């Protein structure tokens, strides 16, 4: 699924005319996500498919420079035509379920201001806004920070 999820993520950024640098768009692991997540013992990435087509993805992993109990929700993107169908919520729920099994007690995320629908979903799921970023994600162009106590 590597080329499909990478293309999907990049297409969302291009459609929103969102910053490429300092965001998931330019992450070195974007083109080999399967290997990146498989190489980490406390991380997972899930994709959603319809009739063999990758339509969404979401993952989690440890948050750099934070205690071991804090994970980061990572690269939650979907095709625009799939928004509002509950797919994003199912992916986030799967991530949080596995994160709890891996003994994470908090989940952090960063997003872009224009991703309003995603923020509404995160709030609905219990995430709250923060006044400053946590950890060291390298995503300095993602100025919306949220945290969930799990």
Backbone as a printed PyTorch tensor [residue, N CA C, xyz], in Angstrom:
tensor([[[  0.8110,  -1.2160,   0.0000],
         [  0.0000,   0.0000,   0.0000],
         [  0.8510,   1.2770,   0.0000]],

        [[  2.1660,   1.1310,   0.1140],
         [  3.0290,   2.3120,   0.2260],
         [  2.7530,   3.3970,  -0.8180]],

        [[  2.8040,   3.0860,  -2.1070],
         [  2.6200,   4.1770,  -3.0810],
         [  1.2140,   4.7780,  -3.0450]],

        [[  0.2240,   3.9640,  -2.6910],
         [ -1.1530,   4.4470,  -2.6830],
         [ -1.4110,   5.4110,  -1.5320]],

        [[ -0.9410,   5.0690,  -0.3240],
         [ -1.1860,   5.9510,   0.8230],
         [ -0.3360,   7.2110,   0.7060]],

        [[  0.8870,   7.0930,   0.1910],
         [  1.7270,   8.2810,   0.0000],
         [  1.0650,   9.2410,  -0.9840]],

        [[  0.5450,   8.7040,  -2.0800],
         [ -0.1240,   9.5430,  -3.0870],
         [ -1.3800,  10.1770,  -2.4920]],

        [[ -2.1460,   9.4150,  -1.7060],
         [ -3.3520,   9.9430,  -1.0780],
         [ -3.0120,  11.1100,  -0.1530]],

        [[ -2.0300,  10.9210,   0.7090],
         [ -1.6430,  11.9740,   1.6610],
         [ -1.1820,  13.2170,   0.9220]],

        [[ -0.3250,  13.0360,  -0.0740],
         [  0.1590,  14.1960,  -0.8310],
         [ -0.9850,  14.8980,  -1.5690]],

        [[ -1.9540,  14.1440,  -2.0710],
         [ -3.0630,  14.7630,  -2.8040],
         [ -3.9190,  15.6340,  -1.8850]],

        [[ -4.0830,  15.2260,  -0.6250],
         [ -4.8450,  16.0400,   0.3290],
         [ -4.1330,  17.3690,   0.5530]],

        [[ -2.8280,  17.3370,   0.7360],
         [ -2.0600,  18.5720,   0.9250],
         [ -2.1660,  19.4690,  -0.3050]],

        [[ -2.0670,  18.8710,  -1.4840],
         [ -2.1450,  19.6530,  -2.7130],
         [ -3.5240,  20.2710,  -2.8920]],

        [[ -4.5660,  19.5140,  -2.5900],
         [ -5.9310,  20.0330,  -2.7120],
         [ -6.1680,  21.2100,  -1.7710]],

        [[ -5.6330,  21.1300,  -0.5560],
         [ -5.7970,  22.2040,   0.4260],
         [ -4.7900,  23.3320,   0.2460]],

        [[ -3.8420,  23.1380,  -0.6760],
         [ -2.7250,  24.0720,  -0.8420],
         [ -2.0400,  24.3080,   0.5100]],

        [[ -1.8500,  23.2090,   1.2380],
         [ -1.2580,  23.2410,   2.5760],
         [  0.2720,  23.2110,   2.4770]],

        [[  0.9540,  23.6400,   3.5160],
         [  2.4220,  23.6490,   3.4950],
         [  2.9980,  22.2520,   3.2860]],

        [[  3.9630,  22.1750,   2.4030],
         [  4.6230,  20.8880,   2.1420],
         [  5.7620,  20.6460,   3.1290]],

        [[  6.5400,  21.6750,   3.3890],
         [  7.6430,  21.5520,   4.3460],
         [  7.1070,  21.7050,   5.7610]],

        [[  7.7010,  20.9720,   6.6910],
         [  7.2670,  21.0470,   8.0830],
         [  5.9230,  20.4010,   8.3210]],

        [[  5.5810,  19.4070,   7.4800],
         [  4.3190,  18.6900,   7.6210],
         [  4.5370,  17.2430,   7.1880]],

        [[  3.4920,  16.4300,   7.2890],
         [  3.5800,  15.0200,   6.8920],
         [  3.9570,  14.8690,   5.4250]],

        [[  3.6400,  15.8560,   4.6130],
         [  3.9300,  15.8030,   3.1790],
         [  5.4040,  15.5140,   2.9170]],

        [[  6.2710,  16.0810,   3.7400],
         [  7.7130,  15.9420,   3.4990],
         [  8.3970,  14.9400,   4.4340]],

        [[  7.6180,  14.1670,   5.2040],
         [  8.2320,  13.1670,   6.0830],
         [  9.0490,  12.1680,   5.2670]],

        [[ 10.2570,  11.8670,   5.7020],
         [ 11.0940,  10.9030,   4.9780],
         [ 10.4550,   9.5160,   4.8750]],

        [[  9.6180,   9.1460,   5.8320],
         [  9.0190,   7.8060,   5.8390],
         [  7.7770,   7.6840,   4.9600]],

        [[  7.3150,   8.7750,   4.3650],
         [  6.0450,   8.7590,   3.6530],
         [  6.0080,   7.7470,   2.5110]],

        [[  7.1140,   7.5080,   1.8680],
         [  7.1320,   6.5820,   0.7310],
         [  7.3650,   5.1290,   1.1240]],

        [[  7.6260,   4.8740,   2.3910],
         [  7.8000,   3.4870,   2.8480],
         [  7.1650,   3.3110,   4.2340]],

        [[  5.9130,   3.6760,   4.3020],
         [  5.1960,   3.6460,   5.5830],
         [  5.1090,   2.2430,   6.1740]],

        [[  4.8610,   1.2330,   5.3410],
         [  4.7550,  -0.1260,   5.8600],
         [  6.0220,  -0.4950,   6.6320]],

        [[  7.1670,  -0.2990,   6.0180],
         [  8.4320,  -0.6390,   6.6610],
         [  8.6800,   0.2220,   7.9020]],

        [[  8.3360,   1.4870,   7.8100],
         [  8.5400,   2.3990,   8.9450],
         [  7.7530,   1.9390,  10.1700]],

        [[  6.4850,   1.6160,   9.9810],
         [  5.6670,   1.2060,  11.1210],
         [  5.9900,  -0.2140,  11.5820]],

        [[  6.3560,  -1.0850,  10.6720],
         [  6.7270,  -2.4550,  11.0420],
         [  8.0200,  -2.4880,  11.8590]],

        [[  8.8760,  -1.4950,  11.6790],
         [ 10.1600,  -1.4810,  12.3840],
         [ 10.0400,  -0.9800,  13.8190]],

        [[  8.8510,  -0.5390,  14.2260],
         [  8.6350,  -0.0170,  15.5720],
         [  7.7230,  -0.9600,  16.3430]],

        [[  8.1190,  -1.3100,  17.5480],
         [  7.3220,  -2.2650,  18.3190],
         [  6.0480,  -1.6630,  18.8920]],

        [[  6.0060,  -0.3520,  19.0830],
         [  4.8240,   0.2790,  19.6900],
         [  4.1690,   1.2680,  18.7290]],

        [[  4.0490,   0.8610,  17.4750],
         [  3.4380,   1.7070,  16.4600],
         [  2.6410,   0.8340,  15.4910]],

        [[  1.6110,   1.4090,  14.8960],
         [  0.7990,   0.7150,  13.9030],
         [  0.2750,   1.7440,  12.9080]],

        [[  0.0000,   1.2730,  11.7070],
         [ -0.6550,   2.1180,  10.7050],
         [ -1.7220,   1.2750,  10.0240]],

        [[ -2.9080,   1.8470,   9.8860],
         [ -4.0410,   1.1520,   9.2910],
         [ -4.4690,   1.8650,   8.0200]],

        [[ -4.8880,   1.0910,   7.0340],
         [ -5.4570,   1.6770,   5.8290],
         [ -6.8690,   1.1320,   5.6530]],

        [[ -7.7040,   1.9430,   5.0430],
         [ -9.0600,   1.5240,   4.6810],
         [ -9.1150,   1.4250,   3.1670]],

        [[ -9.7250,   0.3580,   2.6980],
         [ -9.8580,   0.1260,   1.2620],
         [-11.3190,  -0.1210,   0.9110]],

        [[-11.6810,   0.2730,  -0.2970],
         [-12.9700,  -0.0530,  -0.8720],
         [-12.6960,  -0.6340,  -2.2510]],

        [[-13.1170,  -1.8630,  -2.4500],
         [-12.9060,  -2.5710,  -3.7080],
         [-11.4440,  -2.4920,  -4.1570]],

        [[-10.5340,  -2.6860,  -3.1990],
         [ -9.1110,  -2.7200,  -3.4960],
         [ -8.4400,  -1.3690,  -3.6270]],

        [[ -9.1880,  -0.2870,  -3.4640],
         [ -8.6170,   1.0660,  -3.5670],
         [ -8.4130,   1.6440,  -2.1710]],

        [[ -7.1850,   2.1080,  -1.8820],
         [ -6.8920,   2.7390,  -0.5970],
         [ -7.5910,   4.0860,  -0.5580]],

        [[ -8.4490,   4.2670,   0.4570],
         [ -9.2220,   5.5050,   0.5640],
         [ -8.8830,   6.3260,   1.8070]],

        [[ -8.1720,   5.7120,   2.7680],
         [ -7.8590,   6.4210,   4.0110],
         [ -6.7740,   5.6790,   4.7710]],

        [[ -6.1390,   6.3930,   5.6900],
         [ -5.1360,   5.7760,   6.5510],
         [ -4.9600,   6.5680,   7.8280]],

        [[ -4.4900,   5.8980,   8.8660],
         [ -4.2430,   6.5280,  10.1560],
         [ -3.3330,   5.6180,  10.9720]],

        [[ -2.4230,   6.2190,  11.7170],
         [ -1.5190,   5.4300,  12.5330],
         [ -1.1880,   6.1150,  13.8420]],

        [[ -0.3370,   5.4510,  14.6020],
         [  0.1590,   6.0310,  15.8500],
         [  1.5430,   5.4640,  16.1260]],

        [[  2.2730,   6.1920,  16.9420],
         [  3.5920,   5.7440,  17.3660],
         [  4.0530,   6.5970,  18.5190]],

        [[  5.2010,   6.2740,  19.0810],
         [  5.7060,   7.0580,  20.2050],
         [  5.9390,   8.5090,  19.8000]],

        [[  5.7280,   9.4180,  20.7280],
         [  5.9630,  10.8420,  20.4840],
         [  7.3890,  11.1740,  20.9240]],

        [[  8.2600,  11.5410,  19.9830],
         [  9.6500,  11.8440,  20.3360],
         [  9.7620,  12.9190,  21.4180]],

        [[ 10.6730,  12.7030,  22.3310],
         [ 10.9810,  13.6290,  23.4340],
         [  9.8560,  13.7770,  24.4470]],

        [[  9.0330,  12.7480,  24.5640],
         [  7.9820,  12.7170,  25.5850],
         [  8.0720,  11.3760,  26.3160]],

        [[  7.4500,  11.2660,  27.5050],
         [  7.4720,   9.9950,  28.2430],
         [  6.8770,   8.8520,  27.4230]],

        [[  7.2070,   7.6340,  27.7920],
         [  6.7770,   6.4410,  27.0600],
         [  5.2740,   6.2290,  27.0170]],

        [[  4.5440,   6.8770,  27.9140],
         [  3.0890,   6.6790,  27.9390],
         [  2.3540,   7.5900,  26.9500]],

        [[  3.0850,   8.4510,  26.2150],
         [  2.4650,   9.3800,  25.2730],
         [  2.7380,   8.9210,  23.8440]],

        [[  1.6520,   8.7150,  23.0920],
         [  1.8050,   8.3900,  21.6780],
         [  1.2950,   9.5600,  20.8440]],

        [[  1.5520,   9.4670,  19.5670],
         [  1.0860,  10.4840,  18.6330],
         [  0.1980,   9.8260,  17.5790]],

        [[ -0.9670,  10.3850,  17.3470],
         [ -1.7980,   9.9710,  16.2330],
         [ -1.1670,  10.5580,  14.9770]],

        [[ -0.9230,   9.7250,  13.9800],
         [ -0.1190,  10.1550,  12.8460],
         [ -0.8080,   9.8850,  11.5120]],

        [[ -0.6430,  10.8190,  10.6210],
         [ -1.0150,  10.6670,   9.2080],
         [ -2.4340,  10.1280,   9.0120]],

        [[ -3.3930,  10.8320,   9.5980],
         [ -4.8010,  10.4950,   9.4240],
         [ -5.3140,  11.3160,   8.2430]],

        [[ -5.4180,  10.6470,   7.1020],
         [ -5.8610,  11.3010,   5.8750],
         [ -6.8150,  10.3810,   5.1410]],

        [[ -7.7260,  11.0130,   4.3840],
         [ -8.6420,  10.2280,   3.5530],
         [ -8.9960,  11.0240,   2.3090]],

        [[ -9.4660,  10.3070,   1.3110],
         [ -9.9360,  10.9730,   0.1100],
         [-11.1140,  11.8720,   0.4720]],

        [[-11.1860,  13.0690,  -0.0850],
         [-12.2630,  14.0070,   0.2800],
         [-13.6640,  13.4240,   0.1190]],

        [[-13.8750,  12.6060,  -0.8990],
         [-15.2090,  12.0510,  -1.1110],
         [-15.5970,  11.0310,  -0.0450]],

        [[-14.6670,  10.6520,   0.8070],
         [-14.9410,   9.6800,   1.8660],
         [-15.2170,  10.3300,   3.2150]],

        [[-15.0750,  11.6450,   3.2820],
         [-15.3220,  12.3500,   4.5430],
         [-16.7950,  12.2400,   4.9170]],

        [[-17.0610,  12.1190,   6.2080],
         [-18.4270,  12.0690,   6.7020],
         [-19.0610,  10.6940,   6.6730]],

        [[-18.3040,   9.6730,   6.3040],
         [-18.8530,   8.3180,   6.2270],
         [-18.5310,   7.4690,   7.4560]],

        [[-17.8060,   8.0430,   8.4180],
         [-17.4450,   7.3000,   9.6270],
         [-16.1470,   6.5230,   9.5200]],

        [[-15.4910,   6.5900,   8.3790],
         [-14.2470,   5.8420,   8.1740],
         [-13.1300,   6.3880,   9.0500]],

        [[-13.0230,   7.7000,   9.1000],
         [-11.9930,   8.3200,   9.9350],
         [-12.1500,   7.9420,  11.3960]],

        [[-13.3680,   7.9610,  11.8800],
         [-13.6200,   7.5940,  13.2750],
         [-13.2130,   6.1440,  13.5290]],

        [[-13.5590,   5.2490,  12.6160],
         [-13.1840,   3.8320,  12.7830],
         [-11.6670,   3.6750,  12.8200]],

        [[-10.9620,   4.4010,  11.9630],
         [ -9.4970,   4.3130,  11.9510],
         [ -8.8940,   4.8470,  13.2500]],

        [[ -9.4030,   5.9880,  13.7140],
         [ -8.8920,   6.5520,  14.9680],
         [ -9.2110,   5.6130,  16.1260]],

        [[-10.4090,   5.0500,  16.1500],
         [-10.7710,   4.1000,  17.2080],
         [ -9.8280,   2.8970,  17.2050]],

        [[ -9.4980,   2.3810,  16.0310],
         [ -8.5720,   1.2420,  15.9450],
         [ -7.2060,   1.6350,  16.4950]],

        [[ -6.7410,   2.8190,  16.1360],
         [ -5.4480,   3.2850,  16.6450],
         [ -5.4650,   3.3990,  18.1650]],

        [[ -6.5100,   4.0100,  18.7020],
         [ -6.5800,   4.2000,  20.1510],
         [ -6.6990,   2.8720,  20.8840]],

        [[ -7.4360,   1.9330,  20.3330],
         [ -7.5580,   0.6150,  20.9520],
         [ -6.1890,  -0.0680,  21.0420]],

        [[ -5.4590,  -0.0730,  19.9460],
         [ -4.1270,  -0.6930,  19.9510],
         [ -3.1560,   0.0810,  20.8350]],

        [[ -3.2700,   1.4100,  20.8260],
         [ -2.3870,   2.2280,  21.6680],
         [ -2.5970,   1.9010,  23.1440]],

        [[ -3.8380,   1.7220,  23.5500],
         [ -4.1150,   1.3410,  24.9470],
         [ -3.5040,  -0.0180,  25.2680]],

        [[ -3.6050,  -0.9640,  24.3290],
         [ -3.0160,  -2.2860,  24.5360],
         [ -1.4930,  -2.1990,  24.6880]],

        [[ -0.9060,  -1.1720,  24.1140],
         [  0.5430,  -0.9740,  24.2020],
         [  0.9100,  -0.0490,  25.3550]],

        [[ -0.0420,   0.1710,  26.2420],
         [  0.1430,   0.8970,  27.5020],
         [  0.3800,   2.3940,  27.3380]],

        [[ -0.0980,   2.9580,  26.2390],
         [ -0.1120,   4.4160,  26.1330],
         [ -1.3130,   4.9220,  26.9240]],

        [[ -1.1540,   6.0560,  27.6060],
         [ -2.2590,   6.6390,  28.3690],
         [ -2.6500,   8.0220,  27.8630]],

        [[ -1.8680,   8.5730,  26.9520],
         [ -2.2060,   9.8500,  26.3240],
         [ -1.8830,   9.7620,  24.8330]],

        [[ -2.6990,  10.4530,  24.0440],
         [ -2.4800,  10.4910,  22.6020],
         [ -2.4870,  11.9460,  22.1490]],

        [[ -1.4200,  12.3540,  21.5140],
         [ -1.2070,  13.7150,  21.0230],
         [ -1.3800,  13.7290,  19.5070]],

        [[ -1.8030,  14.8490,  18.9830],
         [ -1.8330,  15.0030,  17.5280],
         [ -1.5890,  16.4500,  17.1510]],

        [[ -1.1540,  16.6170,  15.9200],
         [ -0.9900,  17.9380,  15.3250],
         [ -1.7350,  17.9310,  13.9960]],

        [[ -2.3410,  19.0560,  13.6770],
         [ -3.0590,  19.1520,  12.4160],
         [ -2.9930,  20.5790,  11.9010]],

        [[ -3.6140,  20.7820,  10.7610],
         [ -3.6400,  22.0910,  10.1160],
         [ -4.9580,  22.8050,  10.4150]],

        [[ -4.9490,  24.1370,  10.4790],
         [ -6.1780,  24.8830,  10.7720],
         [ -7.3130,  24.6070,   9.7860]],

        [[ -6.9810,  24.3590,   8.5180],
         [ -8.0140,  24.1300,   7.5010],
         [ -8.6860,  22.7630,   7.6260]],

        [[ -8.1460,  21.8890,   8.4180],
         [ -8.7210,  20.5450,   8.5650],
         [ -9.7730,  20.5600,   9.6760]],

        [[-10.8120,  21.3290,   9.4230],
         [-11.8670,  21.5800,  10.4090],
         [-12.6670,  20.3100,  10.7090]],

        [[-13.0090,  19.5490,   9.6730],
         [-13.7910,  18.3250,   9.8930],
         [-13.0130,  17.3440,  10.7640]],

        [[-11.7240,  17.2300,  10.5260],
         [-10.8980,  16.3400,  11.3490],
         [-10.8820,  16.8150,  12.8000]],

        [[-10.7600,  18.1200,  12.9900],
         [-10.7450,  18.6530,  14.3580],
         [-12.0610,  18.3740,  15.0780]],

        [[-13.1640,  18.4750,  14.3540],
         [-14.4730,  18.1740,  14.9600],
         [-14.5340,  16.7090,  15.3810]],

        [[-14.0020,  15.8340,  14.5370],
         [-13.9660,  14.4100,  14.8790],
         [-13.1180,  14.1940,  16.1240]],

        [[-11.9460,  14.7910,  16.1530],
         [-11.0550,  14.6210,  17.3090],
         [-11.7310,  15.1190,  18.5890]],

        [[-12.3990,  16.2730,  18.5190],
         [-13.0980,  16.7950,  19.6960],
         [-14.2000,  15.8330,  20.1350]],

        [[-14.9530,  15.3230,  19.1880],
         [-16.0290,  14.3710,  19.4810],
         [-15.4790,  13.1440,  20.1980]],

        [[-14.2390,  12.7780,  19.8770],
         [-13.6270,  11.5850,  20.4660],
         [-12.9110,  11.8890,  21.7820]],

        [[-12.9570,  13.1560,  22.2290],
         [-12.4020,  13.5060,  23.5330],
         [-11.0910,  14.2560,  23.5200]],

        [[-10.5370,  14.5270,  22.3600],
         [ -9.3090,  15.3150,  22.2880],
         [ -9.6200,  16.7500,  22.6790]],

        [[ -8.6680,  17.3850,  23.3330],
         [ -8.8050,  18.7940,  23.7060],
         [ -7.6340,  19.5720,  23.1210]],

        [[ -7.8740,  20.8510,  22.8770],
         [ -6.8420,  21.7140,  22.3100],
         [ -5.7820,  22.0400,  23.3370]],

        [[ -4.5550,  22.1870,  22.8680],
         [ -3.4260,  22.6030,  23.6950],
         [ -2.9460,  23.9780,  23.2400]],

        [[ -2.2680,  24.6930,  24.1370],
         [ -1.7380,  26.0170,  23.8190],
         [ -0.3520,  25.9660,  23.2000]],

        [[  0.2830,  24.8150,  23.2840],
         [  1.6400,  24.6850,  22.7230],
         [  1.8750,  23.2370,  22.3100]],

        [[  2.8290,  23.0300,  21.4140],
         [  3.0840,  21.6610,  20.9510],
         [  3.7900,  20.8270,  22.0080]],

        [[  3.7140,  19.5240,  21.8120],
         [  4.4290,  18.5640,  22.6520],
         [  5.4410,  17.8410,  21.7700]],

        [[  6.4480,  17.2770,  22.4020],
         [  7.3890,  16.4230,  21.6980],
         [  8.1680,  17.1440,  20.6210]],

        [[  8.6420,  16.3400,  19.6690],
         [  9.4470,  16.8780,  18.5760],
         [  9.0760,  16.1300,  17.3020]],

        [[  7.9820,  16.5320,  16.6730],
         [  7.4870,  15.8320,  15.4880],
         [  8.1490,  16.3040,  14.2000]],

        [[  8.7210,  17.5080,  14.2220],
         [  9.2720,  18.0870,  13.0060],
         [  8.2150,  18.7370,  12.1380]],

        [[  6.9800,  18.7860,  12.6180],
         [  5.8820,  19.3720,  11.8390],
         [  5.6140,  20.7980,  12.3070]],

        [[  6.5500,  21.6740,  12.0680],
         [  6.4120,  23.0500,  12.5490],
         [  5.3760,  23.8590,  11.7760]],

        [[  4.8180,  23.3170,  10.7060],
         [  3.7540,  24.0000,   9.9720],
         [  2.3710,  23.4430,  10.3100]],

        [[  2.2770,  22.7190,  11.4030],
         [  0.9910,  22.1910,  11.8800],
         [  0.7020,  22.8430,  13.2330]],

        [[  0.0400,  24.0190,  13.2260],
         [ -0.0990,  24.8100,  14.4570],
         [ -1.3070,  24.4850,  15.3240]],

        [[ -1.9900,  23.3830,  15.0640],
         [ -3.1220,  22.9940,  15.9070],
         [ -2.6990,  21.7320,  16.6450]],

        [[ -2.7110,  21.8060,  17.9810],
         [ -2.2370,  20.6920,  18.8240],
         [ -3.3790,  20.2280,  19.7140]],

        [[ -3.5170,  18.9170,  19.8320],
         [ -4.5980,  18.3490,  20.6350],
         [ -4.0770,  17.1450,  21.4150]],

        [[ -4.7460,  16.8520,  22.5270],
         [ -4.3390,  15.7460,  23.3960],
         [ -5.5670,  15.0190,  23.9270]],

        [[ -5.4370,  13.7040,  24.0110],
         [ -6.4870,  12.8610,  24.5890],
         [ -5.8950,  12.0910,  25.7630]],

        [[ -6.5680,  12.1680,  26.9190],
         [ -6.2400,  11.2930,  28.0380],
         [ -7.0540,  10.0350,  27.8500]],

        [[ -6.3760,   8.8940,  27.7150],
         [ -7.0750,   7.6490,  27.3540],
         [ -7.4260,   6.8190,  28.5640]]])
